[in-house]
C-alpha cells in the first residue's frame, strides 16, 4: 500500500484510491482504534464536512469504521475546518475529523484529523495510524459498538466563537463587504457572522449543489468577487476556500491582497501593541522575500517552515509564537484558534479597517513584493522527475543564477501530482528564465519513455 497521508491528511479523487469508501472505512477503524486504546469509558469523535457530493459517502464510511471500534460519532454536517478543531476541544472529544479537499475541485475529497487538543495530528501519529490501516483492526464486540448522532447547533457555536475574536465594543456598521464562500462549508456561517456584526453583506458563492465548490469562485478564483466589489462599490472583499481555512482579501478596487500582505499588517500591528509573541512571524518557504525585509526593518523575524499550515502551527507551538500563516491565505492566530481560519482572519482585517479608518487598499499594501514566479509541472503516478540527472543539473544552474539577491524553491506538491517551481529575484527576466529552464527539464523527464 502506497503512503496515505500527504501534506494535510489523506486526499485524492473520489472513488479512486485512496479516496474510496472502502479505504475510508478502514481509516475510520484504524483511527478509532488508535484514539480509543488508551483508557476506558466513552470515546467520542466529531465529524464535519464541506459541501462536496462525495462527502455523504465518506461521512457514512468513516462513521461505520469508527463505530465498529466503539467510538461514538457526533455528526456536525457542513462546517468550516476550524470549527472542527474548535468543537473537538470544546465537546471533549477524543478526535476530530474534517471531510474536505479544501481548495481542490469538487471531484476531489480528503480526510483531515484533529487530536483532542484541537490541533492537527503530527507526522508521527499519522504514521502510526497508517500502520494500523495496513495491518487491519479487529472490531469491538456487538455490545460495545458505538452510536452516531447529529449535532444541530455546531455552526452556531462556531459563529459565536468567531465573533468573540472581534473587539467587543466594535461594530461593522457602514461597511459594505463582499463575502465569497466558494460554494463551500462557510456558505451559511460567514454571511451570518458579518451581518450580526453590522456589515452590509453581499454574498457570492453561497449556493452549493455538491458539484460547484471552488468552481470559478473562492480564494483560488477571486475574479467573480472582485467584479462584485467594484460593481457594488464595496469597501472590501473576503474570499474563502471550500473549507474556509484560508482567505484572500480584495481591496475596494478589486485588487488582491495575499496572505503575506495580511500577515505583514497583523505582525506590525501586534508588535506595536506588544502582543506579538517572540517578535516573530511564522510562515512557509513560499512567503515572499519582501515580507522578510518588511519584518527585518521593524526589528521582527520571519521564521520559515515547510509548506503546509500544519508545519506552521507546529513551529508556533514549539517556540511559543502566536501569529503565522501562508502566502496562500492560511492565517493562524493561536490566541483565538488551533488552525487556519479564513473568516476569523477576515474579521481581524475588518477590525483594523474600523480602528484605523484607512481604506482596504492602503492596509493591503504593506510592502512591495520581490518579483516571484511559480509554475507547476504535472507528472504521472509513479514518476520521480526530480531524480532525473538533467533536472538536477538544471536546478543547480538556476540556483547559481539566482544566488545573488534571490532564491529558488523546488518541491513536490503534497496534495497533487505536481512539481512546483518557484523563484524570486529583483531581476524579473532572470527569474523567469531560471524557472522556465527548470520546468523544461522536468517536462522532458516526464515525457521520456
Secondary structure, DSSP 8 states (H G I E B T S, - for coil): -----BTTBEEEETTBTTBSHHHHHHHHHHHHHHHHSSSSS--EEEEEE-S-TTHHHHHHHHHHHHHTTT-EEEEEEE--HHHHHHHHHHTT-SEEEEE--TTS-TTEEEEEEEETTSSB--HHHHHHHHHHHHH------GGG---EEE-SSHHHHHHHHHHHTS-TT---TT-EEEEE-TTSTTTTHHHHHHHHTT-EEEEES----SS-TTTT-STT-THHHHHHHHHHT-SEEEEE-TTSS-EEEE-TTS-EE-HHHHHHHHHHHHHHTT-SGGGEEEEETTS-HHHHHHHHTTT-EEEEE-SSHHHHHHHHHHHT--EEE-TTS-EEETTT-SS--HHHHHHHHHHHHHHH---HHHHT-SS----EEEEEEE--TT--GGG-HHHHHHHHHHHHHTTTTEEEEEEE-SSSSEEEEEEEES-HHHHHHHHHHHHHHHHHHHH--
